[in-house]
Amino acid sequence: MRDILVTLIVFGMLPSVFKRPYVGALMWVWISVMNPHTQGWGFATSFPFAAIIAGVTMVSMLFSKDSKNLPLTSVTWAFIAFVLWMNVTTVFALYPEEAFEQWNKVIKIMLMTFVTFMLIKTKEHIQLLIWVIVISLGYYGIKGGIFTVIGGGEDMVLGPEGTFIGGNNEIALALIITIPLMHHLQIVSQNVWVRYGLTGAMLLCAFAAMGSYSRGALLAIAAMCVFLWLKSQHKLRIGLLFILAIPPALAFMPEKWSERMDSINSYEEDGSVQGRFNAWWMAYNLAKDRPLTGGGFEVSMPELFYLYAPNPEDLHAAHSVYFQALGEHGFVGLGLYLILGFLTWRTGAWIIRKTAGRKEYRWASSLATMIQVSLIGFAVGGTFLSLLYFDVPFYLMAAMVATRVLVEKELKAKNSSAAVNRGSGSSQQFGRLNPSQSQPITRDSG
């Protein structure tokens, strides 16, 4: 039944993609983030929905008369440079076959991110993009939150198998960065029931993240809470909310959850943590040996651990977006990735600054602030996870760029209009003559 439902939704929406290409970008985000076909058990699990959506979207772009230019901002240029550099490192990869297989997966995500840049233009498009991300990840948050509450937190919450967010740590981080986006939609929504529903969804997502037993998620939540409090105009209200909500939530979780969280303080004795450190050292040593290109995609190989890791027998994936970028794409790749994050952050700061005190741009200020909160969560949680190519942060980057381009365009138009009006008023004032000076001058004929 689920397979049929997903198939009907996808093929039922394809005609709309030909009329409005941006619908194709939104459908791609839905399929790639939520992976709804993985929730079935039949033919849909292996059906190429994503390829069909991507193909139809690109064909519709060719015939569409709507604007589809790539916005050339500093963020866009940094993203182009990062993608190009991944192509360079693939050419010089230590394991060409494995690297090409991973490159084939990653480049599709990057290509459709460019498509998202080109098609998401208006306020409506941007808000729909955020809704699609929230619904896609919120589904697992609500489901996992109910599972945690009913089971008393005894069993671990996992994500959809075979996806970026299949593991407990990965789904926790995905849900954490979704909560601020839900809060943004809550702020801009006019429907009181939607706001109440989003409040419930946020609480369930928080319980689901806790039910994942992810220690990195706990650190990410703490960082997000601090940043949200610092950015809030209602610090007392937010502070009281945290004080009233956090202790009961922690007390609800079972003792084994508390023991796992407490192990953060004894990381020297934790085998999982030490394995991460071992993988980080391997990536760093590999990058020192190949500082420009790193090892290319897929460097978690026994031979490389033997050459570069302190403990060659302890094989782990990078378990960090930063060391993953360093090991696979060298210091240049890591630098480009960090620059991309920094410029995205600066774009948000520009939006917040330029829209301050403007009620008509409250949505833009709220969105930029909440994306920044999400990026804080990803930056902290991503320190412990191999999610360098997770697509949601890239889609949020596209939403940030689209918002800046839209706000900047509208503000320039308003300033130009105001300047014209001022100039017109000055000309009229200058053109008025004193009545005594307006009499014709005549010469004495005598």
C-alpha positions in Angstrom: 0.0 0.0 0.0 2.8 2.4 0.9 4.6 1.6 -2.4 1.5 2.4 -4.4 0.9 5.7 -2.4 4.4 7.0 -3.1 4.2 6.0 -6.7 0.8 7.8 -7.1 2.2 10.9 -5.4 5.3 11.1 -7.6 3.7 10.4 -11.0 0.7 12.5 -10.1 2.9 15.5 -9.5 5.1 15.1 -12.6 2.7 17.1 -14.8 3.0 20.0 -12.4 6.8 19.9 -12.8 6.4 20.6 -16.5 4.3 23.7 -15.7 6.3 24.9 -12.7 9.9 23.5 -12.6 10.4 24.6 -9.0 7.9 21.9 -8.0 10.5 19.4 -9.3 13.2 20.8 -7.1 10.8 20.5 -4.1 9.9 16.9 -5.0 13.6 16.1 -5.3 14.2 17.4 -1.8 11.3 15.4 -0.5 12.5 12.1 -2.1 16.2 12.7 -1.1 15.6 13.8 2.4 12.6 11.8 3.5 13.3 8.7 1.3 9.6 7.8 1.5 10.0 4.8 -0.7 12.1 3.2 2.0 9.0 3.0 4.2 7.5 0.4 1.9 8.4 -3.2 1.4 7.8 -3.8 -2.2 8.8 -2.5 -5.7 9.1 1.1 -4.5 12.2 0.5 -2.4 14.4 0.1 -5.5 12.4 2.2 -8.0 14.4 5.1 -9.5 12.0 7.9 -8.3 14.9 10.4 -7.8 16.3 9.9 -11.3 12.8 10.3 -12.8 12.2 13.5 -10.9 15.6 14.9 -11.7 15.2 14.2 -15.4 11.7 15.7 -15.7 12.9 18.8 -13.7 15.8 19.4 -16.0 13.8 18.9 -19.1 11.1 21.3 -17.8 13.8 23.9 -17.1 14.9 23.8 -20.7 11.5 24.7 -22.0 10.4 27.1 -19.2 10.4 30.8 -19.8 10.8 31.6 -16.1 14.1 33.0 -14.8 16.5 30.2 -14.0 19.8 32.0 -13.6 22.3 30.8 -11.0 22.5 33.6 -8.4 26.2 34.5 -8.3 26.8 35.4 -4.7 29.9 34.7 -2.6 28.3 31.6 -1.3 27.6 30.3 -4.8 31.1 30.8 -5.9 32.5 29.0 -2.8 30.1 26.1 -3.5 31.2 25.9 -7.1 34.8 25.9 -6.0 34.1 23.1 -3.5 32.3 20.9 -6.0 35.1 21.5 -8.6 37.7 20.6 -6.1 35.9 17.3 -5.3 36.2 16.5 -9.0 39.9 17.2 -8.9 40.5 15.0 -5.9 38.6 12.2 -7.6 41.0 12.3 -10.5 43.9 11.8 -8.1 42.1 9.4 -5.7 44.1 6.6 -4.1 41.3 4.1 -4.8 39.9 5.2 -8.2 37.1 2.6 -8.5 35.7 3.1 -5.0 36.2 6.9 -5.4 34.3 7.0 -8.6 31.3 5.1 -7.2 31.1 7.5 -4.3 31.6 10.5 -6.6 28.7 9.3 -8.7 26.4 9.5 -5.7 27.7 12.8 -4.4 27.8 14.7 -7.7 24.0 14.0 -8.1 23.3 15.7 -4.8 25.5 18.6 -5.8 23.9 18.9 -9.2 20.4 19.0 -7.8 21.6 21.6 -5.2 22.6 23.8 -8.2 19.1 23.2 -9.6 17.6 24.2 -6.3 19.7 27.4 -6.4 18.3 28.2 -9.9 14.6 27.4 -9.3 13.9 28.6 -5.7 13.4 32.3 -6.2 10.4 33.8 -4.5 9.2 34.0 -0.9 6.6 31.3 -1.6 9.3 29.0 -3.1 11.6 29.5 -0.1 8.8 28.8 2.5 7.7 25.7 0.6 11.3 24.4 0.6 11.4 24.8 4.4 8.1 23.1 4.7 9.2 20.2 2.6 12.4 19.7 4.8 10.4 20.0 8.0 7.7 17.5 6.8 10.4 15.1 5.5 12.4 14.9 8.7 9.5 15.8 11.1 7.8 12.5 10.0 10.7 10.6 11.6 10.8 12.9 14.6 7.1 12.5 15.4 7.3 8.8 14.9 10.5 8.5 17.0 9.2 10.8 19.7 6.0 8.8 20.1 8.1 5.6 20.2 10.4 7.1 22.9 7.5 8.4 25.1 5.5 5.1 24.9 8.6 3.0 25.5 10.0 5.1 28.3 13.1 5.7 26.3 14.3 2.1 26.8 14.8 1.4 23.1 17.0 3.3 20.6 15.5 5.4 17.9 16.9 4.8 14.4 16.4 6.4 11.0 15.4 4.9 7.6 17.8 2.1 6.7 20.2 2.7 3.9 20.0 6.5 3.9 22.2 9.3 5.2 20.2 9.4 8.4 19.8 5.6 9.0 22.0 5.4 12.2 21.0 6.6 15.6 23.5 9.5 15.6 22.6 10.6 12.1 18.9 10.7 12.7 19.4 12.6 15.9 21.4 15.3 14.2 18.9 15.6 11.4 16.1 16.1 13.9 18.1 18.6 15.9 18.6 20.9 12.8 14.9 20.5 12.0 13.6 21.9 15.3 14.7 25.5 14.6 13.1 25.3 11.1 9.8 24.2 12.8 10.1 27.2 15.1 10.5 29.5 12.1 7.3 28.2 10.5 5.6 28.6 13.9 6.6 32.3 14.0 5.4 33.1 10.5 2.2 30.9 10.5 -1.1 32.7 10.8 -3.0 29.5 11.7 -3.2 28.9 15.5 -3.6 25.2 15.0 -0.5 25.0 12.8 1.4 26.7 15.5 0.1 24.3 18.2 0.9 21.4 15.9 4.5 22.6 15.4 4.9 22.9 19.1 4.0 19.3 19.6 6.2 18.2 16.7 9.2 20.1 18.2 8.7 18.4 21.5 8.4 14.9 19.9 11.5 15.6 17.7 13.5 16.5 20.9 12.3 13.3 22.6 13.3 11.3 19.5 16.8 12.9 19.4 17.2 12.0 23.1 15.9 8.5 22.4 18.6 8.0 19.8 21.1 7.8 22.7 23.5 10.0 20.7 26.0 11.9 22.8 26.9 14.2 19.9 23.2 15.1 19.7 23.2 16.2 23.3 26.2 18.5 22.7 24.5 19.9 19.6 21.3 20.6 21.5 23.2 22.3 24.2 25.0 24.5 21.7 21.8 25.4 19.9 20.0 26.3 23.1 22.8 28.7 24.1 22.9 30.3 20.7 19.1 30.6 20.5 19.0 32.2 23.9 21.8 34.7 22.9 19.9 35.6 19.7 16.5 35.8 21.2 14.8 39.2 22.0 12.9 37.4 24.8 15.8 36.0 26.9 13.9 35.8 30.1 11.0 33.9 28.5 13.3 31.5 26.6 15.5 31.0 29.7 12.4 30.1 31.8 11.2 27.7 29.1 14.5 25.9 29.1 14.6 25.7 32.9 11.0 24.3 33.0 11.3 21.9 30.1 14.8 20.4 30.2 15.0 18.9 33.7 11.7 16.9 33.3 12.8 15.7 29.9 16.1 14.4 31.3 14.4 12.9 34.3 12.0 11.0 32.0 14.8 9.1 30.3 15.9 5.8 31.9 19.1 5.2 33.9 21.0 3.6 31.0 20.5 6.7 28.9 22.0 8.8 31.7 24.9 6.5 32.0 25.6 6.8 28.3 25.5 10.6 28.4 27.7 10.6 31.5 30.3 8.7 29.5 31.2 12.0 27.8 33.2 12.8 30.9 35.2 9.6 30.7 36.0 9.6 27.0 39.5 8.4 27.6 38.0 5.0 28.5 35.4 4.9 25.8 36.4 2.6 22.9 34.0 4.4 20.4 35.5 7.8 21.2 39.0 6.5 21.0 38.2 4.9 17.6 37.1 8.3 16.4 40.3 9.9 17.5 42.2 7.2 15.7 40.3 7.9 12.5 40.9 11.6 12.9 44.7 11.1 13.3 44.6 8.9 10.2 42.9 11.6 8.2 45.2 14.3 9.4 48.4 12.3 8.7 47.1 11.3 5.2 46.4 15.0 4.5 49.9 16.0 5.7 51.3 13.4 3.2 48.9 14.7 0.4 48.1 18.2 1.5 46.4 19.4 -1.7 44.1 16.5 -2.8 44.0 14.2 0.2 43.2 10.6 -0.7 40.0 11.2 -2.6 36.6 9.6 -1.8 36.6 6.4 0.3 39.8 6.5 2.3 38.8 4.3 5.2 40.9 1.4 4.0 43.0 -1.0 6.0 46.2 -0.1 4.1 45.8 3.6 4.9 45.1 2.9 8.6 48.3 0.8 8.6 50.3 3.7 7.2 48.7 6.7 9.0 46.7 5.7 12.0 48.2 5.4 15.6 46.3 2.1 16.0 46.2 0.4 12.5 43.9 -2.3 13.7 41.1 0.1 14.8 39.3 0.9 11.5 36.6 3.6 11.6 35.0 6.0 9.2 36.1 9.6 9.7 33.1 10.3 12.1 33.6 14.0 11.5 32.6 16.3 8.6 35.8 18.2 9.1 38.2 15.3 9.2 36.2 13.6 6.4 36.8 16.7 4.2 40.5 16.8 5.3 41.2 13.1 4.6 39.3 12.9 1.3 40.0 16.4 -0.2 43.1 17.7 1.6 43.6 21.0 3.3 42.3 22.8 0.3 39.0 20.9 0.4 38.6 21.5 4.2 39.4 25.2 3.7 36.7 25.5 0.9 34.2 23.7 3.1 34.9 26.0 6.1 34.7 29.1 3.8 31.4 27.9 2.5 30.0 27.6 6.0 31.4 31.0 7.0 29.9 32.8 4.0 26.5 31.1 4.5 26.6 32.4 8.1 27.6 35.9 6.9 24.7 35.9 4.4 22.3 35.2 7.3 23.9 38.0 9.3 23.3 40.4 6.4 19.7 39.4 6.1 19.1 39.9 9.8 20.8 43.3 9.8 19.1 44.6 6.7 15.6 43.5 7.8 15.8 44.7 11.3 12.7 46.6 12.3 10.9 45.9 9.0 7.6 44.0 9.6 7.2 43.0 6.0 10.5 41.1 6.2 9.9 39.4 9.6 9.8 36.1 7.7 13.3 36.6 6.2 14.8 37.7 9.6 13.2 34.7 11.3 14.4 32.3 8.6 18.0 33.5 8.6 18.2 33.3 12.4 16.7 29.8 12.6 19.0 28.6 9.8 21.9 29.9 11.7 20.7 28.0 14.8 20.4 24.9 12.7 23.9 25.4 11.3 25.2 25.7 14.9 23.7 22.3 15.7 25.2 20.8 12.5 28.6 22.3 13.1 28.7 20.8 16.6 27.0 17.5 15.9 28.9 17.1 12.6 32.2 17.1 14.5 31.4 13.5 15.4 29.6 12.2 12.3 30.6 11.4 8.7 27.9 13.6 7.2 29.9 15.8 4.9 27.6 15.1 1.9 24.3 15.2 3.9 22.1 17.3 1.6 19.9 19.2 4.1 22.6 21.8 5.0 23.2 22.5 1.3 19.5 23.0 0.8 19.4 25.4 3.7 22.4 27.2 2.1 20.3 27.6 -1.0 17.4 28.9 1.0 19.7 31.5 2.6 21.1 32.6 -0.7 17.6 32.9 -2.3 16.4 34.9 0.7 19.3 37.4 0.5 18.9 37.8 -3.3 15.2 38.4 -2.9 15.5 40.9 0.0 18.4 42.7 -1.6 16.5 43.1 -4.9 13.3 44.4 -3.1 15.2 46.8 -0.9 17.1 48.3 -3.9 13.8 48.7 -5.7 12.3 50.5 -2.6 15.4 52.7 -2.2 15.3 53.6 -5.9 11.6 54.5 -5.7 12.2 56.6 -2.6 15.1 58.4 -4.3 12.9 59.1 -7.4 10.1 60.5 -5.2 12.6 62.7 -3.3 14.0 63.9 -6.5 10.6 64.7 -7.9 9.6 66.6 -4.8 12.8 68.6 -5.0 12.2 69.5 -8.6 8.7 70.6 -7.9 10.0 72.8 -5.0 12.7 74.2 -7.1 10.3 74.9 -9.9 8.0 77.1 -7.8 8.6 80.8 -8.3 7.9 83.7 -6.1 4.8 85.5 -7.5 6.6 88.8 -7.4 9.3 87.3 -9.6 7.0 85.8 -12.0 5.9 89.0 -13.7 7.1 89.6 -17.2 9.9 92.1 -17.7 9.2 95.0 -20.0 11.4 97.8 -21.3 10.4 101.5 -21.1 9.6 102.5 -24.7 10.1 106.1 -23.9 
